[in-house]
Amino acid sequence: MVDLKVFNDPTTLTDEELYDLRDRWATCFLQLYNPEVDYDDADEKD
């Protein structure tokens, strides 16, 4: 069952939380359309 309190929360996200959320969604969509590339490793430094 979905916890609807999450969707009814009126508090705003911090800039860091918003960036993290966007990054997670972008990674999710990229993995759906190009599953051969591991986008989670892109943030790691060589």
N, C-alpha and C positions, 0 to 999 in steps of 0.2 A: 504494500500500500504506500502511496506517495504521501510524504509529510507536507501538507499544504502550508504549514507555517513558514516554510522557506520562501514561498512565493508571495506571501502576504506581509513579509518583513519590510517596513517602510524605511529602514536605515539605508544610507548611501554607502557605497563601496569606497575604500581609499584608492588613491591612484595606483598603489602597488597591487591591491586586490583586483582592480579592474584590468590592469596589464596582465596579471596572471590568468584571469578568466579568459581574456581575448587570446592569449597564447595557447591555452588548453583547447579552446574551440578551434583555433586555426590548425593545431596539431591533429586534432580529431578529423577534421575535414580533409587535410592533406593525406592522412593515412587511409582514408576511405577511397580516395581517388588515385593514390600512388603508393600502394602498400609495400613496394620493394625498398623504399627509402626509409631509414630509421630516423625520423625527425626529432626524437627525444634526445639523440646524441648531438644535435646541432649546437646546443648551448655549452657543451664541454670544450675546454681548451685543449689544444694538442700539446 
